[in-house]
Amino acid sequence: MNFISTGAMKLAQIRENSNFFRSELQKMGFEVLGDNDSPVMPIMLYNPAKIPAFSRECLRQKVSMEVPCLI
């Protein structure tokens, strides 16, 4: 297997995983923004009190996330 097909396979797996994760979040009632097939998913949490718990759970599950700080 060459590097090009290995890279293409990895990208396809990232796309598949991202779409699965997005659909599962939507099933749980989260508002997920952004484009399908993208691993970058803005998730709207309208209750500020839930953000720390959501962040901790993502860390526990080894899911990378960034919490923007609005001033």
C-alpha positions in Angstrom: 0.0 0.0 0.0 1.4 3.4 -0.9 1.3 6.6 1.1 -1.4 8.2 -1.0 -3.9 5.4 -0.5 -3.0 5.2 3.2 -3.7 8.9 3.5 -7.0 8.6 1.6 -8.1 5.8 3.8 -7.3 7.8 7.0 -9.2 10.8 5.7 -12.2 8.5 4.8 -12.2 7.1 8.3 -12.1 10.6 9.9 -15.0 11.6 7.7 -17.0 8.5 8.7 -16.2 8.9 12.4 -17.1 12.6 12.3 -20.4 11.9 10.6 -21.3 9.2 13.2 -20.3 11.5 16.1 -22.4 14.4 14.6 -25.5 12.2 14.1 -25.2 10.8 17.7 -24.9 14.3 19.1 -28.0 15.4 17.1 -29.9 12.3 18.3 -29.2 13.4 21.9 -30.7 16.9 21.1 -27.5 18.9 20.6 -27.5 21.7 18.0 -24.4 20.9 15.9 -23.3 23.5 13.4 -20.8 23.3 10.5 -20.5 21.2 7.4 -21.2 17.5 7.2 -18.0 15.4 6.6 -16.0 18.0 8.6 -14.3 16.9 11.9 -14.8 20.5 13.1 -18.2 20.7 14.8 -19.4 23.8 16.7 -21.9 22.6 19.3 -24.2 25.1 20.8 -24.7 24.8 24.6 -27.1 27.5 25.6 -27.0 26.8 29.3 -23.6 28.1 30.6 -23.9 25.9 33.7 -23.6 22.8 31.5 -20.4 23.8 29.7 -17.9 22.7 32.5 -19.6 19.3 32.8 -19.7 18.8 29.0 -16.0 19.8 28.8 -15.1 17.3 31.6 -17.0 14.5 29.9 -15.3 15.2 26.5 -11.9 15.1 28.2 -12.8 11.8 30.0 -13.9 10.4 26.6 -10.7 11.7 24.9 -12.6 14.0 22.6 -10.8 17.3 21.8 -12.7 20.4 22.3 -12.2 24.2 22.6 -14.4 26.3 24.8 -14.5 29.9 23.6 -14.5 32.6 26.2 -16.9 35.4 25.5 -16.2 38.6 27.3 
